[in-house]
Protein backbone atom coordinates (compact mmCIF):
# COMPACT_ATOMS: atom_id res chain seq x y z
CA UNK A 1 0.00 0.00 0.00
CA UNK A 2 2.06 2.93 -1.28
CA UNK A 3 1.61 6.40 0.19
CA UNK A 4 4.23 8.30 -1.85
CA UNK A 5 2.72 11.51 -3.21
CA UNK A 6 3.59 13.04 -6.56
CA UNK A 7 0.96 15.52 -7.70
CA UNK A 8 1.41 18.41 -10.11
CA UNK A 9 -0.20 21.81 -9.68
CA UNK A 10 -2.61 21.22 -12.57
CA UNK A 11 -3.62 17.86 -11.13
CA UNK A 12 -4.17 19.49 -7.73
CA UNK A 13 -6.47 22.10 -9.30
CA UNK A 14 -8.50 19.38 -11.01
CA UNK A 15 -8.87 17.36 -7.81
CA UNK A 16 -9.95 20.39 -5.78
CA UNK A 17 -12.53 21.46 -8.38
CA UNK A 18 -14.39 18.15 -8.23
CA UNK A 19 -16.85 16.77 -5.70
CA UNK A 20 -15.40 14.82 -2.78
CA UNK A 21 -16.11 11.41 -4.31
CA UNK A 22 -14.84 12.36 -7.76
CA UNK A 23 -11.84 14.18 -6.26
CA UNK A 24 -10.82 11.10 -4.29
CA UNK A 25 -11.09 8.95 -7.41
CA UNK A 26 -8.92 11.42 -9.33
CA UNK A 27 -6.36 11.51 -6.50
CA UNK A 28 -6.14 7.72 -6.41
CA UNK A 29 -5.63 7.69 -10.18
CA UNK A 30 -2.90 10.36 -9.98
CA UNK A 31 -1.13 8.38 -7.25
CA UNK A 32 -1.14 5.34 -9.53
CA UNK A 33 -3.33 3.21 -7.30
CA UNK A 34 -5.20 0.24 -8.68
CA UNK A 35 -8.99 0.41 -8.55
CA UNK A 36 -10.31 -1.06 -5.30
CA UNK A 37 -13.60 -1.73 -3.53
CA UNK A 38 -13.91 0.38 -0.35
CA UNK A 39 -15.90 -2.41 1.31
CA UNK A 40 -13.21 -5.01 0.64
CA UNK A 41 -10.17 -2.75 1.20
CA UNK A 42 -11.09 -0.35 3.99
CA UNK A 43 -7.43 0.37 4.81
CA UNK A 44 -6.79 1.74 1.34
CA UNK A 45 -10.00 3.75 1.53
CA UNK A 46 -9.03 5.26 4.92
CA UNK A 47 -5.60 6.20 3.58
CA UNK A 48 -7.20 7.92 0.59
CA UNK A 49 -9.50 9.89 2.91
CA UNK A 50 -6.50 10.83 5.06
CA UNK A 51 -4.48 12.22 2.15
CA UNK A 52 -7.45 13.95 0.55
CA UNK A 53 -8.54 15.61 3.82
CA UNK A 54 -5.07 17.02 4.48
CA UNK A 55 -4.87 18.33 0.93
CA UNK A 56 -8.33 19.91 1.03
CA UNK A 57 -7.60 21.53 4.40
CA UNK A 58 -4.73 23.45 2.83
CA UNK A 59 -6.86 24.32 -0.20
CA UNK A 60 -9.68 25.53 2.04
CA UNK A 61 -7.30 27.79 3.96
CA UNK A 62 -6.12 29.42 0.76
CA UNK A 63 -2.67 27.83 0.58
CA UNK A 64 -0.99 28.11 -2.83
CA UNK A 65 -1.44 24.95 -4.92
CA UNK A 66 2.18 23.94 -4.51
CA UNK A 67 1.94 24.28 -0.72
CA UNK A 68 -1.32 22.28 -0.61
CA UNK A 69 0.53 19.44 -2.34
CA UNK A 70 3.40 19.81 0.17
CA UNK A 71 0.97 19.38 3.06
CA UNK A 72 -0.30 16.16 1.50
CA UNK A 73 3.29 14.95 1.00
CA UNK A 74 4.15 15.63 4.64
CA UNK A 75 1.04 13.80 5.82
CA UNK A 76 1.90 10.83 3.61
CA UNK A 77 5.47 10.65 4.92
CA UNK A 78 4.32 10.79 8.53
CA UNK A 79 1.81 8.00 7.98
CA UNK A 80 4.39 5.83 6.27
CA UNK A 81 7.35 6.44 8.59
CA UNK A 82 5.51 6.32 11.92
CA UNK A 83 4.21 2.77 11.59
CA UNK A 84 4.91 0.91 14.85
CA UNK A 85 6.31 4.04 16.49
CA UNK A 86 5.08 5.17 19.96
CA UNK A 87 3.17 8.44 20.08
CA UNK A 88 5.96 10.33 21.86
CA UNK A 89 8.46 9.22 19.24
CA UNK A 90 6.01 10.14 16.47
CA UNK A 91 5.71 13.69 17.83
CA UNK A 92 9.52 14.00 17.94
CA UNK A 93 9.70 12.59 14.42
CA UNK A 94 7.24 15.21 13.18
CA UNK A 95 9.32 17.97 14.74
CA UNK A 96 12.36 16.78 12.82
CA UNK A 97 10.71 15.64 9.59
CA UNK A 98 8.64 18.79 9.12
CA UNK A 99 11.53 21.26 9.23
CA UNK A 100 12.19 21.24 5.45
CA UNK A 101 8.44 21.72 4.87
CA UNK A 102 8.25 24.56 7.41
CA UNK A 103 10.71 26.62 5.39
CA UNK A 104 8.69 26.14 2.19
CA UNK A 105 5.27 26.67 3.78
CA UNK A 106 6.14 29.75 5.81
CA UNK A 107 5.47 30.31 9.49
CA UNK A 108 1.76 31.12 9.18
CA UNK A 109 0.75 28.24 6.91
CA UNK A 110 3.02 25.74 8.66
CA UNK A 111 1.48 26.59 12.05
CA UNK A 112 -2.05 26.24 10.64
CA UNK A 113 -1.28 22.86 9.10
CA UNK A 114 0.51 21.61 12.24
CA UNK A 115 -2.46 22.55 14.44
CA UNK A 116 -4.82 20.68 12.10
CA UNK A 117 -2.48 17.67 11.85
CA UNK A 118 -2.25 17.29 15.62
CA UNK A 119 -6.01 17.69 16.03
CA UNK A 120 -6.68 14.95 13.49
CA UNK A 121 -3.89 12.43 12.93
CA UNK A 122 -2.09 12.77 16.27
CA UNK A 123 -5.31 12.90 18.26
CA UNK A 124 -6.37 9.56 16.74
CA UNK A 125 -2.84 8.21 16.45
CA UNK A 126 -3.50 4.86 18.15
CA UNK A 127 -6.48 4.24 15.90
CA UNK A 128 -4.41 4.92 12.78
CA UNK A 129 -1.71 2.61 14.13
CA UNK A 130 -4.29 -0.13 14.59
CA UNK A 131 -5.78 0.33 11.11
CA UNK A 132 -2.49 0.51 9.19
CA UNK A 133 -0.53 -1.90 11.38
CA UNK A 134 -2.91 -4.86 11.55
CA UNK A 135 -4.36 -6.90 8.74
CA UNK A 136 -8.11 -7.09 8.66
CA UNK A 137 -9.67 -10.53 9.10
CA UNK A 138 -11.12 -11.82 5.85
CA UNK A 139 -14.83 -12.00 6.58
CA UNK A 140 -16.03 -11.27 3.08
CA UNK A 141 -18.48 -13.89 1.79
CA UNK A 142 -19.71 -14.22 -1.76
CA UNK A 143 -22.87 -15.97 -2.86
CA UNK A 144 -24.39 -16.65 -6.24
CA UNK A 145 -28.04 -15.71 -6.00
CA UNK A 146 -30.68 -16.01 -8.68
CA UNK A 147 -32.90 -12.97 -9.11
CA UNK A 148 -36.45 -13.41 -10.32
CA UNK A 149 -37.91 -10.11 -11.53
CA UNK A 150 -41.59 -9.45 -10.88
CA UNK A 151 -44.03 -10.06 -13.75
CA UNK A 152 -44.74 -7.14 -16.03
CA UNK A 153 -47.92 -5.24 -15.17
CA UNK A 154 -50.70 -5.15 -17.72
CA UNK A 155 -51.15 -2.22 -20.07
CA UNK A 156 -53.49 0.62 -19.15
CA UNK A 157 -55.87 -0.34 -21.93
CA UNK A 158 -56.05 -3.89 -20.56
CA UNK A 159 -56.74 -2.69 -17.03
CA UNK A 160 -60.01 -2.85 -15.16
CA UNK A 161 -61.71 -0.78 -12.49
CA UNK A 162 -61.52 -1.81 -8.86
CA UNK A 163 -65.28 -2.53 -8.79
CA UNK A 164 -64.95 -4.86 -11.77
CA UNK A 165 -61.92 -6.57 -10.23
CA UNK A 166 -63.74 -7.00 -6.89
CA UNK A 167 -66.82 -8.40 -8.65
CA UNK A 168 -64.73 -10.96 -10.53
CA UNK A 169 -62.87 -11.88 -7.36
CA UNK A 170 -66.07 -12.64 -5.45
CA UNK A 171 -67.55 -14.59 -8.36
CA UNK A 172 -64.37 -16.63 -8.76
CA UNK A 173 -64.37 -17.47 -5.05
CA UNK A 174 -67.99 -18.68 -5.24
CA UNK A 175 -67.28 -20.65 -8.42
CA UNK A 176 -64.33 -22.32 -6.75
CA UNK A 177 -66.39 -23.21 -3.68
CA UNK A 178 -69.16 -24.53 -5.95
CA UNK A 179 -66.71 -26.72 -7.89
CA UNK A 180 -65.27 -28.12 -4.66
CA UNK A 181 -68.77 -28.81 -3.30
CA UNK A 182 -69.71 -30.56 -6.56
CA UNK A 183 -66.58 -32.67 -6.34
CA UNK A 184 -67.50 -33.62 -2.78
CA UNK A 185 -71.02 -34.71 -3.83
CA UNK A 186 -69.60 -36.81 -6.68
CA UNK A 187 -67.21 -38.47 -4.25
CA UNK A 188 -70.13 -39.25 -1.93
CA UNK A 189 -72.05 -40.91 -4.80
CA UNK A 190 -69.02 -42.93 -5.78
CA UNK A 191 -68.53 -44.03 -2.19
CA UNK A 192 -72.19 -45.12 -1.92
CA UNK A 193 -71.93 -47.19 -5.10
CA UNK A 194 -68.73 -48.88 -3.96
CA UNK A 195 -70.19 -49.62 -0.52
CA UNK A 196 -73.37 -51.03 -2.11
CA UNK A 197 -71.40 -53.31 -4.46
CA UNK A 198 -69.37 -54.54 -1.52
CA UNK A 199 -72.48 -55.40 0.55
CA UNK A 200 -74.14 -57.19 -2.38
CA UNK A 201 -71.00 -59.25 -2.98
CA UNK A 202 -70.94 -60.16 0.71
CA UNK A 203 -74.57 -61.26 0.51
CA UNK A 204 -74.00 -63.53 -2.51
CA UNK A 205 -70.77 -64.87 -1.04
CA UNK A 206 -72.93 -66.82 1.43
CA UNK A 207 -74.00 -69.04 -1.46
CA UNK A 208 -70.44 -69.97 -2.41
CA UNK A 209 -69.91 -72.26 0.57
CA UNK A 210 -73.13 -74.23 0.00
CA UNK A 211 -72.76 -77.61 -1.72
CA UNK A 212 -75.67 -78.89 -3.71
CA UNK A 213 -79.00 -77.19 -4.31
CA UNK A 214 -79.70 -73.95 -2.43
CA UNK A 215 -82.82 -74.05 -0.30
CA UNK A 216 -85.58 -71.54 -0.87
CA UNK A 217 -85.16 -69.75 2.47
CA UNK A 218 -81.43 -69.08 1.96
CA UNK A 219 -81.98 -67.84 -1.58
CA UNK A 220 -84.81 -65.59 -0.43
CA UNK A 221 -82.58 -64.18 2.34
CA UNK A 222 -79.74 -63.40 -0.09
CA UNK A 223 -82.08 -61.78 -2.60
CA UNK A 224 -83.80 -59.81 0.16
CA UNK A 225 -80.50 -58.49 1.49
CA UNK A 226 -79.42 -57.50 -2.03
CA UNK A 227 -82.68 -55.65 -2.61
CA UNK A 228 -82.34 -53.87 0.72
CA UNK A 229 -78.82 -52.77 -0.13
CA UNK A 230 -79.88 -51.59 -3.58
CA UNK A 231 -82.82 -49.60 -2.18
CA UNK A 232 -80.63 -48.03 0.51
CA UNK A 233 -77.96 -47.01 -1.99
CA UNK A 234 -80.53 -45.62 -4.41
CA UNK A 235 -82.18 -43.64 -1.62
CA UNK A 236 -78.88 -42.17 -0.42
CA UNK A 237 -77.80 -41.31 -3.97
CA UNK A 238 -81.13 -39.61 -4.57
CA UNK A 239 -80.71 -37.59 -1.37
CA UNK A 240 -77.20 -36.58 -2.50
CA UNK A 241 -78.56 -35.51 -5.89
CA UNK A 242 -81.20 -33.37 -4.18
CA UNK A 243 -78.53 -31.77 -2.00
CA UNK A 244 -76.45 -31.15 -5.12
CA UNK A 245 -79.37 -29.29 -6.73
CA UNK A 246 -79.84 -27.28 -3.54
CA UNK A 247 -76.14 -26.38 -3.54
CA UNK A 248 -76.36 -25.21 -7.14
CA UNK A 249 -79.37 -23.01 -6.38
CA UNK A 250 -77.71 -21.53 -3.28
CA UNK A 251 -74.51 -20.66 -5.14
CA UNK A 252 -76.50 -19.18 -8.01
CA UNK A 253 -78.42 -17.02 -5.55
CA UNK A 254 -75.20 -15.87 -3.86
CA UNK A 255 -73.67 -14.90 -7.22
CA UNK A 256 -76.78 -12.95 -8.17
CA UNK A 257 -76.51 -10.97 -4.93
CA UNK A 258 -73.13 -9.55 -5.97
CA UNK A 259 -73.54 -6.13 -7.64
CA UNK A 260 -72.36 -6.41 -11.24
CA UNK A 261 -70.62 -3.26 -12.55
CA UNK A 262 -71.43 -2.01 -16.03
CA UNK A 263 -69.35 -3.77 -18.65
CA UNK A 264 -68.14 -6.47 -16.28
CA UNK A 265 -67.98 -10.03 -17.59
CA UNK A 266 -68.78 -13.09 -15.54
CA UNK A 267 -65.60 -15.20 -15.18
CA UNK A 268 -65.52 -18.66 -16.70
CA UNK A 269 -66.18 -21.30 -14.03
CA UNK A 270 -63.06 -23.30 -13.10
CA UNK A 271 -62.68 -26.95 -13.98
CA UNK A 272 -64.06 -29.17 -11.22
CA UNK A 273 -61.43 -30.00 -8.62
CA UNK A 274 -59.02 -27.25 -9.69
CA UNK A 275 -58.72 -24.13 -7.56
CA UNK A 276 -58.69 -20.94 -9.54
CA UNK A 277 -56.71 -17.85 -8.58
CA UNK A 278 -58.47 -14.57 -7.95
CA UNK A 279 -57.97 -11.88 -10.61
CA UNK A 280 -54.80 -9.82 -10.31
CA UNK A 281 -55.53 -6.79 -8.21
CA UNK A 282 -55.19 -3.48 -10.09
CA UNK A 283 -52.51 -1.09 -8.88
CA UNK A 284 -53.64 2.02 -7.01
CA UNK A 285 -50.64 4.04 -8.19
CA UNK A 286 -51.20 6.65 -10.88
CA UNK A 287 -54.98 6.17 -10.90
CA UNK A 288 -57.55 5.28 -8.30
CA UNK A 289 -59.86 3.52 -10.74
CA UNK A 290 -57.68 1.79 -13.30
CA UNK A 291 -54.87 -0.73 -13.38
CA UNK A 292 -51.29 0.47 -13.58
CA UNK A 293 -49.77 0.98 -17.03
CA UNK A 294 -46.83 -0.94 -18.36
CA UNK A 295 -43.58 0.27 -16.90
CA UNK A 296 -40.07 -0.78 -17.74
KAVENKA-V255952 format. One line per field, one symbol per residue. ss: DSSP state (a for helix, b for strand, c for the rest). A space follows every 50 residues. Layout:
ss: ???
This chain:
ss: ccccccccaaaaaaaaaccaaaaaaaaaaacccccccccccaaaaaaaaa aaaaaaaaaaccccaaaaaaaaaaaaaaaaacccccaaaaaaaaaaacaa aaaaacaaaaaaaaaaaaaaaaccaaaaaaaaaccccccccccccccccc cccccaaacccaaaaaaaaaaaaaaaaaaaaaaaaaaaaaaaaaaaaaaa aaaaaccccccccccaaaaaaaaaaaaaaaaaaaaaaaaaaaaaaaaaaa aaaaaaaccccccccccccccccccccccccccccccccccccccc
